[in-house]
Amino acid sequence: MSKALHEKMIKEALAAQKADIGVIKEKRGQKFSIADAQAYVDAVNGMTVGEGQCPNVIDLHVKSVNAHFEILKELTDYVRPEDDPFVEHYQTPAILEILYEADPEFKKSMDVFVDAIADNEALIGKEAVRRYGGFYGPTCVVDFAFCPGSVTNVVNEILKPLDIPKDHKKAILSSKSWGMNTSYGIGAAFAASLEAGKTAAEAVKDEIEMLQLVYKDPIAAQDKLMTDGGHSSFVVKEYMQKYKERMKDVVLKAVEAGVHYGNIVTVPAYCVGDIAHHIAQSMYNMAKDDVVMAILEAETGVLENTLYRGLEKGFESPWDVLSVATGSTAAGAAYILELDGFTAPMVIDLLTKRFFNYIQKYPGRGAAAELHNVDFMDMIHRGAQIIDVEPIGNGGKVRGVEVDLSPIDNNEVLANPQRYTYPACAITVRFSAMMRLADFPCLLTSEPVTATLMTNLIALNPERPGSPARVCKDCAVCAFVKRHSYCNWNKSV
């Protein structure tokens, strides 16, 4: 694949990341407005169709972002922090319903799957109990891979024996992994019912009913979830109806072009979260802290410098661009921790122990409570392996590209933690900022970068579903909770 394509991918990914960082730096501590996200929309509108790429896939990304932005502007000027995590969960429900109406055979397959959820009462009950009790340890319930305790892992188990087309199975699987079909995470209804005083058997039935609703009537399911959760920033159902109407032609053209349904339900969802979530009141509040802001800026520098090092060296594959992008910021995160004497295993151990105390203290915790802690742990676990010396680690390289950590060393704030605490005892400042980011690591992992690069990669292979990731994640928590045998990454539909 040509160097020109790799350069295009890098420029588009960096444009998305820098748009977010620029707005956050300017607006931190202020009140959020939907219009603040214009810079990110402009960056997305700069995406082009490269060599060998399917234009319909790029369209799914670009037009979804624009639809999301315009609809939110019509409905509100402000999204409160409690509502902002869900803004990227309103797209897949609408797109699934477009596919249901356009393809009766796909709808028929989905109906078979919905019925099979009820037929798998024992499986659903076991997984709900395990989630509730913390059997798997810290878990990302909506993991983009086959992590034990995730929706993806359970859905895969239900799908495997079903007599429906394999491509339909893959699409159903994609719709609740990188495609975010509603905000529901497995075990949530079970936990709520049990804590409300129902029997375990009744709680399992409630769990099955909710899971079925998510796939049978996704817009209604998401509306119910948001209503029950007290969402008040705008009328969620109105958003989804408007989005469905605006995206119908784009989706149907993608179908006609042969884009896999698994990609159609995925691409439009994960690219919109920067509007009213990453660029949002919660981020403005968090980034008021100078050290937090410095970490976001320094990590963006690490990302940029390392990607251009890779471009100069030459990438063997477009997938290497993604690996180097995510690996560079992972290495940077681990490096920042080590500046204060913290190793990745220390932090993973700390957050894992905290998890088990947390579920004792809050048995009715939200199903997604620890998901970003898990993302953070996986990131620093990978980063520590990258920066460790050879042959124990990768000697500071990703895919043969040396990670440039100088933006961290040269950052005025990160180099002078004594200015942000008791000066003679400034040995935990950077770590404390990293713990803030452990709950919200979206611009470290980085989601806008991953979304942009994944769209580019899917556009090269539109007929093959790009999600969920069919690889072993080497989950960080597995260093302390032995759960590898419960993972189905190599047994996917």
Secondary structure, DSSP 4 states (H G I P E B T S, - for coil): --HHHHHHHHHHHHHHHHHHHHHHHHHTTS---GGGGHHHHHHHHT----TT--HHHHHHHHHHHHHHHHHHHHH-S---GGGGGGGGGSHHHHHHHHHHHH-HHHHHHHHHHHHHHHHTHHHHHHHHHHHHHTTTSS--TT-SS--TTSHHHHHHHHHTT--S-HHHHHHHHHTTTTS--SS--TTHHHHHHHHTT--HHHHHHHHHHHHHHHHHSHHHHHHHHHHHTT--SS-HHHHHHHHHHHHHHHHHHHHHTT--HHHHTTHHHHTSTTBTTTBSHHHHHHTTSHHHHHHHHHHHHHHHHHHHHHHHH--SSHHHHHHHHHHHHHHHHHHHHHHTT--HHHHHHHHHHHHHHHHHH-TT--TTTTHHHHHHHHHHHHHHHHHSPTTTS-TTEETTEEP--HHHHT-TTTT-GGGGS-GGG-SSHHHHHHHHHTT--TTTTTHHHHHHHHHHHHHHSTTS---S--S----GGGGTS--GGG--TTS--
